[in-house]
């Protein structure tokens, strides 16, 4: 999501894009952080990933690279993503 100056405001992923974006613009959303984000959105860009793993890694790497203002959790450099592999 970009503002009018084409600065990245937020990077996120969704299995159902319509539902995810709809939650931001729902009149019932009273979260002040979300309202502040929505007020600044000028453009939404979509990238399709081939798998859930690819989507998670892409989201993580983009947030680390761009440090969007509204991505607080993954912007913290003190944590690392991981994938746990288990035998079935």
PDB file of N, CA, C and O in Angstrom:
ATOM      1  N   UNK A   1       0.853  -1.166   0.000  1.00  0.00           N
ATOM      2  CA  UNK A   1       0.000   0.000   0.000  1.00  0.00           C
ATOM      3  C   UNK A   1       0.898   1.228   0.000  1.00  0.00           C
ATOM      4  O   UNK A   1       1.845   1.321   0.781  1.00  0.00           O
ATOM      5  N   UNK A   2       0.590   2.159  -0.879  1.00  0.00           N
ATOM      6  CA  UNK A   2       1.396   3.366  -1.047  1.00  0.00           C
ATOM      7  C   UNK A   2       0.577   4.602  -0.703  1.00  0.00           C
ATOM      8  O   UNK A   2      -0.650   4.603  -0.795  1.00  0.00           O
ATOM      9  N   UNK A   3       1.289   5.660  -0.302  1.00  0.00           N
ATOM     10  CA  UNK A   3       0.618   6.949  -0.120  1.00  0.00           C
ATOM     11  C   UNK A   3       0.714   7.746  -1.418  1.00  0.00           C
ATOM     12  O   UNK A   3       1.206   7.232  -2.423  1.00  0.00           O
ATOM     13  N   UNK A   4       0.257   8.978  -1.406  1.00  0.00           N
ATOM     14  CA  UNK A   4       0.229   9.808  -2.613  1.00  0.00           C
ATOM     15  C   UNK A   4       1.630  10.131  -3.129  1.00  0.00           C
ATOM     16  O   UNK A   4       1.802  10.419  -4.314  1.00  0.00           O
ATOM     17  N   UNK A   5       2.636  10.085  -2.246  1.00  0.00           N
ATOM     18  CA  UNK A   5       4.026  10.333  -2.651  1.00  0.00           C
ATOM     19  C   UNK A   5       4.734   9.050  -3.072  1.00  0.00           C
ATOM     20  O   UNK A   5       5.952   9.041  -3.252  1.00  0.00           O
ATOM     21  N   UNK A   6       3.983   7.979  -3.227  1.00  0.00           N
ATOM     22  CA  UNK A   6       4.464   6.649  -3.613  1.00  0.00           C
ATOM     23  C   UNK A   6       5.447   6.070  -2.593  1.00  0.00           C
ATOM     24  O   UNK A   6       6.358   5.325  -2.956  1.00  0.00           O
ATOM     25  N   UNK A   7       5.260   6.413  -1.320  1.00  0.00           N
ATOM     26  CA  UNK A   7       6.024   5.806  -0.237  1.00  0.00           C
ATOM     27  C   UNK A   7       5.251   4.579   0.239  1.00  0.00           C
ATOM     28  O   UNK A   7       4.025   4.618   0.349  1.00  0.00           O
ATOM     29  N   UNK A   8       5.960   3.505   0.519  1.00  0.00           N
ATOM     30  CA  UNK A   8       5.302   2.288   0.979  1.00  0.00           C
ATOM     31  C   UNK A   8       4.840   2.485   2.417  1.00  0.00           C
ATOM     32  O   UNK A   8       5.636   2.795   3.304  1.00  0.00           O
ATOM     33  N   UNK A   9       3.546   2.301   2.632  1.00  0.00           N
ATOM     34  CA  UNK A   9       2.962   2.433   3.966  1.00  0.00           C
ATOM     35  C   UNK A   9       2.897   1.092   4.687  1.00  0.00           C
ATOM     36  O   UNK A   9       3.156   1.012   5.888  1.00  0.00           O
ATOM     37  N   UNK A  10       2.551   0.039   3.947  1.00  0.00           N
ATOM     38  CA  UNK A  10       2.297  -1.256   4.571  1.00  0.00           C
ATOM     39  C   UNK A  10       2.508  -2.373   3.563  1.00  0.00           C
ATOM     40  O   UNK A  10       2.145  -2.251   2.393  1.00  0.00           O
ATOM     41  N   UNK A  11       3.100  -3.465   4.037  1.00  0.00           N
ATOM     42  CA  UNK A  11       3.267  -4.677   3.238  1.00  0.00           C
ATOM     43  C   UNK A  11       2.596  -5.803   4.004  1.00  0.00           C
ATOM     44  O   UNK A  11       2.851  -5.986   5.195  1.00  0.00           O
ATOM     45  N   UNK A  12       1.740  -6.560   3.329  1.00  0.00           N
ATOM     46  CA  UNK A  12       1.058  -7.660   3.995  1.00  0.00           C
ATOM     47  C   UNK A  12       0.764  -8.770   3.011  1.00  0.00           C
ATOM     48  O   UNK A  12       0.930  -8.613   1.801  1.00  0.00           O
ATOM     49  N   UNK A  13       0.326  -9.892   3.547  1.00  0.00           N
ATOM     50  CA  UNK A  13      -0.044 -11.015   2.688  1.00  0.00           C
ATOM     51  C   UNK A  13      -1.427 -11.501   3.083  1.00  0.00           C
ATOM     52  O   UNK A  13      -1.885 -11.288   4.206  1.00  0.00           O
ATOM     53  N   UNK A  14      -2.070 -12.148   2.149  1.00  0.00           N
ATOM     54  CA  UNK A  14      -3.420 -12.639   2.417  1.00  0.00           C
ATOM     55  C   UNK A  14      -3.712 -13.841   1.533  1.00  0.00           C
ATOM     56  O   UNK A  14      -3.308 -13.886   0.371  1.00  0.00           O
ATOM     57  N   UNK A  15      -4.415 -14.808   2.092  1.00  0.00           N
ATOM     58  CA  UNK A  15      -4.900 -15.924   1.283  1.00  0.00           C
ATOM     59  C   UNK A  15      -6.117 -15.484   0.489  1.00  0.00           C
ATOM     60  O   UNK A  15      -6.322 -15.928  -0.641  1.00  0.00           O
ATOM     61  N   UNK A  16      -6.929 -14.607   1.081  1.00  0.00           N
ATOM     62  CA  UNK A  16      -8.112 -14.070   0.415  1.00  0.00           C
ATOM     63  C   UNK A  16      -7.988 -12.549   0.400  1.00  0.00           C
ATOM     64  O   UNK A  16      -8.313 -11.884   1.384  1.00  0.00           O
ATOM     65  N   UNK A  17      -7.523 -12.009  -0.709  1.00  0.00           N
ATOM     66  CA  UNK A  17      -7.228 -10.581  -0.814  1.00  0.00           C
ATOM     67  C   UNK A  17      -8.466  -9.719  -0.611  1.00  0.00           C
ATOM     68  O   UNK A  17      -8.400  -8.689   0.059  1.00  0.00           O
ATOM     69  N   UNK A  18      -9.587 -10.127  -1.179  1.00  0.00           N
ATOM     70  CA  UNK A  18     -10.824  -9.345  -1.044  1.00  0.00           C
ATOM     71  C   UNK A  18     -11.217  -9.196   0.425  1.00  0.00           C
ATOM     72  O   UNK A  18     -11.556  -8.103   0.878  1.00  0.00           O
ATOM     73  N   UNK A  19     -11.166 -10.303   1.162  1.00  0.00           N
ATOM     74  CA  UNK A  19     -11.513 -10.246   2.586  1.00  0.00           C
ATOM     75  C   UNK A  19     -10.526  -9.389   3.370  1.00  0.00           C
ATOM     76  O   UNK A  19     -10.922  -8.590   4.220  1.00  0.00           O
ATOM     77  N   UNK A  20      -9.250  -9.560   3.080  1.00  0.00           N
ATOM     78  CA  UNK A  20      -8.212  -8.821   3.817  1.00  0.00           C
ATOM     79  C   UNK A  20      -8.340  -7.323   3.594  1.00  0.00           C
ATOM     80  O   UNK A  20      -8.347  -6.554   4.556  1.00  0.00           O
ATOM     81  N   UNK A  21      -8.442  -6.902   2.354  1.00  0.00           N
ATOM     82  CA  UNK A  21      -8.574  -5.472   2.050  1.00  0.00           C
ATOM     83  C   UNK A  21      -9.897  -4.942   2.590  1.00  0.00           C
ATOM     84  O   UNK A  21      -9.964  -3.817   3.086  1.00  0.00           O
ATOM     85  N   UNK A  22     -10.936  -5.744   2.496  1.00  0.00           N
ATOM     86  CA  UNK A  22     -12.245  -5.335   3.011  1.00  0.00           C
ATOM     87  C   UNK A  22     -12.237  -5.014   4.490  1.00  0.00           C
ATOM     88  O   UNK A  22     -12.955  -4.119   4.937  1.00  0.00           O
ATOM     89  N   UNK A  23     -11.425  -5.742   5.260  1.00  0.00           N
ATOM     90  CA  UNK A  23     -11.366  -5.462   6.700  1.00  0.00           C
ATOM     91  C   UNK A  23     -10.796  -4.079   6.975  1.00  0.00           C
ATOM     92  O   UNK A  23     -11.182  -3.432   7.948  1.00  0.00           O
ATOM     93  N   UNK A  24      -9.891  -3.624   6.135  1.00  0.00           N
ATOM     94  CA  UNK A  24      -9.313  -2.288   6.327  1.00  0.00           C
ATOM     95  C   UNK A  24     -10.346  -1.194   6.073  1.00  0.00           C
ATOM     96  O   UNK A  24     -10.379  -0.186   6.779  1.00  0.00           O
ATOM     97  N   UNK A  25     -11.179  -1.396   5.071  1.00  0.00           N
ATOM     98  CA  UNK A  25     -12.121  -0.356   4.664  1.00  0.00           C
ATOM     99  C   UNK A  25     -13.512  -0.509   5.284  1.00  0.00           C
ATOM    100  O   UNK A  25     -14.407   0.284   4.989  1.00  0.00           O
ATOM    101  N   UNK A  26     -13.702  -1.511   6.133  1.00  0.00           N
ATOM    102  CA  UNK A  26     -15.000  -1.728   6.779  1.00  0.00           C
ATOM    103  C   UNK A  26     -15.316  -0.585   7.741  1.00  0.00           C
ATOM    104  O   UNK A  26     -14.449  -0.139   8.493  1.00  0.00           O
ATOM    105  N   UNK A  27     -16.551  -0.121   7.710  1.00  0.00           N
ATOM    106  CA  UNK A  27     -16.978   0.969   8.600  1.00  0.00           C
ATOM    107  C   UNK A  27     -16.866   0.565  10.061  1.00  0.00           C
ATOM    108  O   UNK A  27     -16.721   1.422  10.932  1.00  0.00           O
ATOM    109  N   UNK A  28     -16.932  -0.721  10.336  1.00  0.00           N
ATOM    110  CA  UNK A  28     -16.866  -1.200  11.721  1.00  0.00           C
ATOM    111  C   UNK A  28     -15.443  -1.231  12.276  1.00  0.00           C
ATOM    112  O   UNK A  28     -15.251  -1.485  13.465  1.00  0.00           O
ATOM    113  N   UNK A  29     -14.447  -0.976  11.433  1.00  0.00           N
ATOM    114  CA  UNK A  29     -13.062  -1.005  11.896  1.00  0.00           C
ATOM    115  C   UNK A  29     -12.749   0.302  12.619  1.00  0.00           C
ATOM    116  O   UNK A  29     -12.622   1.354  11.993  1.00  0.00           O
ATOM    117  N   UNK A  30     -12.627   0.223  13.926  1.00  0.00           N
ATOM    118  CA  UNK A  30     -12.394   1.425  14.731  1.00  0.00           C
ATOM    119  C   UNK A  30     -10.963   1.491  15.263  1.00  0.00           C
ATOM    120  O   UNK A  30     -10.649   2.342  16.096  1.00  0.00           O
ATOM    121  N   UNK A  31     -10.103   0.605  14.790  1.00  0.00           N
ATOM    122  CA  UNK A  31      -8.707   0.617  15.208  1.00  0.00           C
ATOM    123  C   UNK A  31      -8.048   1.895  14.686  1.00  0.00           C
ATOM    124  O   UNK A  31      -8.003   2.100  13.473  1.00  0.00           O
ATOM    125  N   UNK A  32      -7.536   2.758  15.567  1.00  0.00           N
ATOM    126  CA  UNK A  32      -6.948   4.031  15.129  1.00  0.00           C
ATOM    127  C   UNK A  32      -5.771   3.861  14.173  1.00  0.00           C
ATOM    128  O   UNK A  32      -5.590   4.670  13.263  1.00  0.00           O
ATOM    129  N   UNK A  33      -4.969   2.813  14.373  1.00  0.00           N
ATOM    130  CA  UNK A  33      -3.832   2.570  13.480  1.00  0.00           C
ATOM    131  C   UNK A  33      -4.323   2.252  12.069  1.00  0.00           C
ATOM    132  O   UNK A  33      -3.783   2.762  11.087  1.00  0.00           O
ATOM    133  N   UNK A  34      -5.340   1.416  11.975  1.00  0.00           N
ATOM    134  CA  UNK A  34      -5.895   1.044  10.670  1.00  0.00           C
ATOM    135  C   UNK A  34      -6.555   2.251  10.016  1.00  0.00           C
ATOM    136  O   UNK A  34      -6.405   2.456   8.812  1.00  0.00           O
ATOM    137  N   UNK A  35      -7.275   3.046  10.780  1.00  0.00           N
ATOM    138  CA  UNK A  35      -7.907   4.253  10.233  1.00  0.00           C
ATOM    139  C   UNK A  35      -6.854   5.226   9.701  1.00  0.00           C
ATOM    140  O   UNK A  35      -7.055   5.844   8.655  1.00  0.00           O
ATOM    141  N   UNK A  36      -5.732   5.363  10.416  1.00  0.00           N
ATOM    142  CA  UNK A  36      -4.650   6.242   9.961  1.00  0.00           C
ATOM    143  C   UNK A  36      -4.039   5.716   8.665  1.00  0.00           C
ATOM    144  O   UNK A  36      -3.722   6.490   7.762  1.00  0.00           O
ATOM    145  N   UNK A  37      -3.876   4.400   8.577  1.00  0.00           N
ATOM    146  CA  UNK A  37      -3.352   3.782   7.360  1.00  0.00           C
ATOM    147  C   UNK A  37      -4.289   4.025   6.188  1.00  0.00           C
ATOM    148  O   UNK A  37      -3.864   4.504   5.136  1.00  0.00           O
ATOM    149  N   UNK A  38      -5.556   3.699   6.364  1.00  0.00           N
ATOM    150  CA  UNK A  38      -6.549   3.824   5.289  1.00  0.00           C
ATOM    151  C   UNK A  38      -6.645   5.262   4.790  1.00  0.00           C
ATOM    152  O   UNK A  38      -6.814   5.488   3.592  1.00  0.00           O
ATOM    153  N   UNK A  39      -6.540   6.224   5.681  1.00  0.00           N
ATOM    154  CA  UNK A  39      -6.636   7.634   5.294  1.00  0.00           C
ATOM    155  C   UNK A  39      -5.511   8.045   4.349  1.00  0.00           C
ATOM    156  O   UNK A  39      -5.648   9.018   3.607  1.00  0.00           O
ATOM    157  N   UNK A  40      -4.395   7.307   4.372  1.00  0.00           N
ATOM    158  CA  UNK A  40      -3.238   7.677   3.551  1.00  0.00           C
ATOM    159  C   UNK A  40      -3.079   6.846   2.283  1.00  0.00           C
ATOM    160  O   UNK A  40      -2.251   7.182   1.436  1.00  0.00           O
ATOM    161  N   UNK A  41      -3.844   5.780   2.132  1.00  0.00           N
ATOM    162  CA  UNK A  41      -3.671   4.888   0.982  1.00  0.00           C
ATOM    163  C   UNK A  41      -4.093   5.576  -0.313  1.00  0.00           C
ATOM    164  O   UNK A  41      -5.214   6.069  -0.442  1.00  0.00           O
ATOM    165  N   UNK A  42      -3.162   5.594  -1.266  1.00  0.00           N
ATOM    166  CA  UNK A  42      -3.453   6.137  -2.588  1.00  0.00           C
ATOM    167  C   UNK A  42      -3.400   5.039  -3.649  1.00  0.00           C
ATOM    168  O   UNK A  42      -4.002   5.172  -4.715  1.00  0.00           O
ATOM    169  N   UNK A  43      -2.681   3.960  -3.356  1.00  0.00           N
ATOM    170  CA  UNK A  43      -2.497   2.890  -4.340  1.00  0.00           C
ATOM    171  C   UNK A  43      -2.252   1.576  -3.612  1.00  0.00           C
ATOM    172  O   UNK A  43      -1.611   1.546  -2.561  1.00  0.00           O
ATOM    173  N   UNK A  44      -2.765   0.499  -4.175  1.00  0.00           N
ATOM    174  CA  UNK A  44      -2.511  -0.838  -3.649  1.00  0.00           C
ATOM    175  C   UNK A  44      -1.885  -1.656  -4.767  1.00  0.00           C
ATOM    176  O   UNK A  44      -2.428  -1.743  -5.868  1.00  0.00           O
ATOM    177  N   UNK A  45      -0.741  -2.252  -4.475  1.00  0.00           N
ATOM    178  CA  UNK A  45      -0.046  -3.105  -5.439  1.00  0.00           C
ATOM    179  C   UNK A  45      -0.177  -4.557  -4.988  1.00  0.00           C
ATOM    180  O   UNK A  45      -0.088  -4.849  -3.795  1.00  0.00           O
ATOM    181  N   UNK A  46      -0.387  -5.461  -5.933  1.00  0.00           N
ATOM    182  CA  UNK A  46      -0.564  -6.880  -5.616  1.00  0.00           C
ATOM    183  C   UNK A  46       0.520  -7.692  -6.312  1.00  0.00           C
ATOM    184  O   UNK A  46       0.791  -7.497  -7.497  1.00  0.00           O
ATOM    185  N   UNK A  47       1.136  -8.604  -5.564  1.00  0.00           N
ATOM    186  CA  UNK A  47       2.094  -9.560  -6.101  1.00  0.00           C
ATOM    187  C   UNK A  47       1.586 -10.950  -5.755  1.00  0.00           C
ATOM    188  O   UNK A  47       1.259 -11.216  -4.598  1.00  0.00           O
ATOM    189  N   UNK A  48       1.515 -11.829  -6.727  1.00  0.00           N
ATOM    190  CA  UNK A  48       1.025 -13.186  -6.501  1.00  0.00           C
ATOM    191  C   UNK A  48       2.219 -14.113  -6.274  1.00  0.00           C
ATOM    192  O   UNK A  48       3.158 -14.135  -7.070  1.00  0.00           O
ATOM    193  N   UNK A  49       2.173 -14.875  -5.183  1.00  0.00           N
ATOM    194  CA  UNK A  49       3.224 -15.843  -4.868  1.00  0.00           C
ATOM    195  C   UNK A  49       2.752 -17.241  -5.256  1.00  0.00           C
ATOM    196  O   UNK A  49       1.552 -17.504  -5.340  1.00  0.00           O
ATOM    197  N   UNK A  50       3.705 -18.126  -5.488  1.00  0.00           N
ATOM    198  CA  UNK A  50       3.378 -19.491  -5.910  1.00  0.00           C
ATOM    199  C   UNK A  50       3.052 -20.428  -4.755  1.00  0.00           C
ATOM    200  O   UNK A  50       2.492 -21.504  -4.968  1.00  0.00           O
ATOM    201  N   UNK A  51       3.400 -20.027  -3.530  1.00  0.00           N
ATOM    202  CA  UNK A  51       3.128 -20.876  -2.366  1.00  0.00           C
ATOM    203  C   UNK A  51       3.050 -20.014  -1.114  1.00  0.00           C
ATOM    204  O   UNK A  51       3.453 -18.851  -1.117  1.00  0.00           O
ATOM    205  N   UNK A  52       2.526 -20.604  -0.044  1.00  0.00           N
ATOM    206  CA  UNK A  52       2.457 -19.909   1.245  1.00  0.00           C
ATOM    207  C   UNK A  52       3.863 -19.581   1.749  1.00  0.00           C
ATOM    208  O   UNK A  52       4.097 -18.498   2.285  1.00  0.00           O
ATOM    209  N   UNK A  53       4.785 -20.511   1.575  1.00  0.00           N
ATOM    210  CA  UNK A  53       6.168 -20.291   2.006  1.00  0.00           C
ATOM    211  C   UNK A  53       6.790 -19.132   1.250  1.00  0.00           C
ATOM    212  O   UNK A  53       7.428 -18.265   1.848  1.00  0.00           O
ATOM    213  N   UNK A  54       6.606 -19.113  -0.063  1.00  0.00           N
ATOM    214  CA  UNK A  54       7.136 -18.016  -0.867  1.00  0.00           C
ATOM    215  C   UNK A  54       6.525 -16.688  -0.431  1.00  0.00           C
ATOM    216  O   UNK A  54       7.227 -15.680  -0.358  1.00  0.00           O
ATOM    217  N   UNK A  55       5.240 -16.679  -0.143  1.00  0.00           N
ATOM    218  CA  UNK A  55       4.566 -15.453   0.295  1.00  0.00           C
ATOM    219  C   UNK A  55       5.130 -14.957   1.623  1.00  0.00           C
ATOM    220  O   UNK A  55       5.369 -13.761   1.787  1.00  0.00           O
ATOM    221  N   UNK A  56       5.341 -15.865   2.566  1.00  0.00           N
ATOM    222  CA  UNK A  56       5.901 -15.489   3.869  1.00  0.00           C
ATOM    223  C   UNK A  56       7.299 -14.900   3.734  1.00  0.00           C
ATOM    224  O   UNK A  56       7.607 -13.870   4.332  1.00  0.00           O
ATOM    225  N   UNK A  57       8.145 -15.562   2.943  1.00  0.00           N
ATOM    226  CA  UNK A  57       9.511 -15.075   2.757  1.00  0.00           C
ATOM    227  C   UNK A  57       9.542 -13.747   2.011  1.00  0.00           C
ATOM    228  O   UNK A  57      10.323 -12.859   2.353  1.00  0.00           O
ATOM    229  N   UNK A  58       8.701 -13.611   1.002  1.00  0.00           N
ATOM    230  CA  UNK A  58       8.633 -12.361   0.253  1.00  0.00           C
ATOM    231  C   UNK A  58       8.182 -11.221   1.155  1.00  0.00           C
ATOM    232  O   UNK A  58       8.779 -10.144   1.150  1.00  0.00           O
ATOM    233  N   UNK A  59       7.129 -11.461   1.928  1.00  0.00           N
ATOM    234  CA  UNK A  59       6.639 -10.434   2.851  1.00  0.00           C
ATOM    235  C   UNK A  59       7.735 -10.025   3.827  1.00  0.00           C
ATOM    236  O   UNK A  59       7.977  -8.835   4.029  1.00  0.00           O
ATOM    237  N   UNK A  60       8.391 -10.998   4.424  1.00  0.00           N
ATOM    238  CA  UNK A  60       9.452 -10.733   5.396  1.00  0.00           C
ATOM    239  C   UNK A  60      10.574  -9.906   4.771  1.00  0.00           C
ATOM    240  O   UNK A  60      10.994  -8.896   5.335  1.00  0.00           O
ATOM    241  N   UNK A  61      11.057 -10.337   3.607  1.00  0.00           N
ATOM    242  CA  UNK A  61      12.169  -9.640   2.951  1.00  0.00           C
ATOM    243  C   UNK A  61      11.795  -8.228   2.516  1.00  0.00           C
ATOM    244  O   UNK A  61      12.606  -7.311   2.639  1.00  0.00           O
ATOM    245  N   UNK A  62      10.581  -8.041   2.010  1.00  0.00           N
ATOM    246  CA  UNK A  62      10.149  -6.701   1.602  1.00  0.00           C
ATOM    247  C   UNK A  62      10.023  -5.764   2.797  1.00  0.00           C
ATOM    248  O   UNK A  62      10.383  -4.590   2.707  1.00  0.00           O
ATOM    249  N   UNK A  63       9.519  -6.272   3.905  1.00  0.00           N
ATOM    250  CA  UNK A  63       9.392  -5.435   5.103  1.00  0.00           C
ATOM    251  C   UNK A  63      10.770  -5.054   5.626  1.00  0.00           C
ATOM    252  O   UNK A  63      10.988  -3.905   6.011  1.00  0.00           O
ATOM    253  N   UNK A  64      11.698  -5.999   5.645  1.00  0.00           N
ATOM    254  CA  UNK A  64      13.061  -5.702   6.094  1.00  0.00           C
ATOM    255  C   UNK A  64      13.733  -4.675   5.183  1.00  0.00           C
ATOM    256  O   UNK A  64      14.445  -3.792   5.660  1.00  0.00           O
ATOM    257  N   UNK A  65      13.509  -4.790   3.881  1.00  0.00           N
ATOM    258  CA  UNK A  65      14.154  -3.890   2.922  1.00  0.00           C
ATOM    259  C   UNK A  65      13.567  -2.485   2.945  1.00  0.00           C
ATOM    260  O   UNK A  65      14.305  -1.505   2.842  1.00  0.00           O
ATOM    261  N   UNK A  66      12.245  -2.375   3.079  1.00  0.00           N
ATOM    262  CA  UNK A  66      11.587  -1.069   2.938  1.00  0.00           C
ATOM    263  C   UNK A  66      11.161  -0.428   4.255  1.00  0.00           C
ATOM    264  O   UNK A  66      10.931   0.780   4.309  1.00  0.00           O
ATOM    265  N   UNK A  67      11.055  -1.225   5.318  1.00  0.00           N
ATOM    266  CA  UNK A  67      10.656  -0.734   6.643  1.00  0.00           C
ATOM    267  C   UNK A  67       9.430   0.191   6.604  1.00  0.00           C
ATOM    268  O   UNK A  67       9.505   1.341   7.038  1.00  0.00           O
ATOM    269  N   UNK A  68       8.305  -0.312   6.085  1.00  0.00           N
ATOM    270  CA  UNK A  68       7.098   0.513   6.010  1.00  0.00           C
ATOM    271  C   UNK A  68       6.640   0.970   7.393  1.00  0.00           C
ATOM    272  O   UNK A  68       6.755   0.245   8.381  1.00  0.00           O
ATOM    273  N   UNK A  69       6.133   2.161   7.430  1.00  0.00           N
ATOM    274  CA  UNK A  69       5.715   2.796   8.680  1.00  0.00           C
ATOM    275  C   UNK A  69       4.701   1.973   9.476  1.00  0.00           C
ATOM    276  O   UNK A  69       4.767   1.938  10.704  1.00  0.00           O
ATOM    277  N   UNK A  70       3.777   1.319   8.801  1.00  0.00           N
ATOM    278  CA  UNK A  70       2.710   0.606   9.493  1.00  0.00           C
ATOM    279  C   UNK A  70       3.007  -0.878   9.728  1.00  0.00           C
ATOM    280  O   UNK A  70       2.166  -1.592  10.274  1.00  0.00           O
ATOM    281  N   UNK A  71       4.179  -1.346   9.328  1.00  0.00           N
ATOM    282  CA  UNK A  71       4.604  -2.718   9.630  1.00  0.00           C
ATOM    283  C   UNK A  71       5.522  -2.667  10.848  1.00  0.00           C
ATOM    284  O   UNK A  71       6.731  -2.475  10.714  1.00  0.00           O
ATOM    285  N   UNK A  72       4.959  -2.835  12.006  1.00  0.00           N
ATOM    286  CA  UNK A  72       5.740  -2.706  13.231  1.00  0.00           C
ATOM    287  C   UNK A  72       6.382  -4.025  13.642  1.00  0.00           C
ATOM    288  O   UNK A  72       7.557  -4.041  14.006  1.00  0.00           O
ATOM    289  N   UNK A  73       5.652  -5.119  13.595  1.00  0.00           N
ATOM    290  CA  UNK A  73       6.130  -6.393  14.129  1.00  0.00           C
ATOM    291  C   UNK A  73       7.333  -6.930  13.362  1.00  0.00           C
ATOM    292  O   UNK A  73       8.367  -7.197  13.975  1.00  0.00           O
ATOM    293  N   UNK A  74       7.237  -7.096  12.056  1.00  0.00           N
ATOM    294  CA  UNK A  74       8.338  -7.681  11.283  1.00  0.00           C
ATOM    295  C   UNK A  74       9.470  -6.702  11.003  1.00  0.00           C
ATOM    296  O   UNK A  74      10.513  -7.111  10.492  1.00  0.00           O
ATOM    297  N   UNK A  75       9.298  -5.439  11.316  1.00  0.00           N
ATOM    298  CA  UNK A  75      10.348  -4.446  11.104  1.00  0.00           C
ATOM    299  C   UNK A  75      11.452  -4.595  12.142  1.00  0.00           C
ATOM    300  O   UNK A  75      12.574  -4.143  11.915  1.00  0.00           O
ATOM    301  N   UNK A  76      11.157  -5.214  13.262  1.00  0.00           N
ATOM    302  CA  UNK A  76      12.096  -5.426  14.359  1.00  0.00           C
ATOM    303  C   UNK A  76      13.189  -6.398  13.916  1.00  0.00           C
ATOM    304  O   UNK A  76      12.883  -7.527  13.533  1.00  0.00           O
ATOM    305  N   UNK A  77      14.444  -5.985  13.959  1.00  0.00           N
ATOM    306  CA  UNK A  77      15.555  -6.826  13.517  1.00  0.00           C
ATOM    307  C   UNK A  77      15.981  -7.861  14.558  1.00  0.00           C
ATOM    308  O   UNK A  77      16.974  -8.557  14.350  1.00  0.00           O
ATOM    309  N   UNK A  78      15.273  -7.977  15.647  1.00  0.00           N
ATOM    310  CA  UNK A  78      15.660  -8.895  16.709  1.00  0.00           C
ATOM    311  C   UNK A  78      15.073 -10.293  16.523  1.00  0.00           C
ATOM    312  O   UNK A  78      15.372 -11.191  17.311  1.00  0.00           O
ATOM    313  N   UNK A  79      14.257 -10.492  15.515  1.00  0.00           N
ATOM    314  CA  UNK A  79      13.663 -11.808  15.295  1.00  0.00           C
ATOM    315  C   UNK A  79      13.939 -12.272  13.869  1.00  0.00           C
ATOM    316  O   UNK A  79      14.176 -11.467  12.969  1.00  0.00           O
ATOM    317  N   UNK A  80      13.901 -13.576  13.687  1.00  0.00           N
ATOM    318  CA  UNK A  80      14.197 -14.148  12.386  1.00  0.00           C
ATOM    319  C   UNK A  80      13.092 -15.127  11.998  1.00  0.00           C
ATOM    320  O   UNK A  80      12.579 -15.851  12.851  1.00  0.00           O
ATOM    321  N   UNK A  81      12.726 -15.155  10.729  1.00  0.00           N
ATOM    322  CA  UNK A  81      11.715 -16.129  10.310  1.00  0.00           C
ATOM    323  C   UNK A  81      12.347 -17.513  10.253  1.00  0.00           C
ATOM    324  O   UNK A  81      13.552 -17.648  10.042  1.00  0.00           O
ATOM    325  N   UNK A  82      11.543 -18.512  10.437  1.00  0.00           N
ATOM    326  CA  UNK A  82      12.050 -19.866  10.320  1.00  0.00           C
ATOM    327  C   UNK A  82      10.954 -20.781   9.807  1.00  0.00           C
ATOM    328  O   UNK A  82       9.762 -20.493   9.922  1.00  0.00           O
ATOM    329  N   UNK A  83      11.392 -21.874   9.248  1.00  0.00           N
ATOM    330  CA  UNK A  83      10.470 -22.898   8.772  1.00  0.00           C
ATOM    331  C   UNK A  83      10.841 -24.186   9.489  1.00  0.00           C
ATOM    332  O   UNK A  83      11.998 -24.607   9.460  1.00  0.00           O
ATOM    333  N   UNK A  84       9.879 -24.803  10.122  1.00  0.00           N
ATOM    334  CA  UNK A  84      10.110 -26.053  10.836  1.00  0.00           C
ATOM    335  C   UNK A  84       9.710 -27.206   9.931  1.00  0.00           C
ATOM    336  O   UNK A  84       8.601 -27.234   9.396  1.00  0.00           O
ATOM    337  N   UNK A  85      10.615 -28.151   9.764  1.00  0.00           N
ATOM    338  CA  UNK A  85      10.362 -29.313   8.923  1.00  0.00           C
ATOM    339  C   UNK A  85      10.200 -30.526   9.831  1.00  0.00           C
ATOM    340  O   UNK A  85      11.054 -30.800  10.675  1.00  0.00           O
ATOM    341  N   UNK A  86       9.100 -31.247   9.651  1.00  0.00           N
ATOM    342  CA  UNK A  86       8.837 -32.434  10.461  1.00  0.00           C
ATOM    343  C   UNK A  86       8.552 -33.619   9.559  1.00  0.00           C
ATOM    344  O   UNK A  86       7.969 -33.475   8.485  1.00  0.00           O
ATOM    345  N   UNK A  87       8.971 -34.792  10.010  1.00  0.00           N
ATOM    346  CA  UNK A  87       8.611 -36.017   9.299  1.00  0.00           C
ATOM    347  C   UNK A  87       7.154 -36.329   9.590  1.00  0.00           C
ATOM    348  O   UNK A  87       6.700 -36.186  10.725  1.00  0.00           O
ATOM    349  N   UNK A  88       6.427 -36.751   8.584  1.00  0.00           N
ATOM    350  CA  UNK A  88       4.996 -37.052   8.764  1.00  0.00           C
ATOM    351  C   UNK A  88       4.767 -38.369   9.426  1.00  0.00           C
ATOM    352  O   UNK A  88       3.620 -38.759   9.646  1.00  0.00           O
TER     353      UNK A  88
END
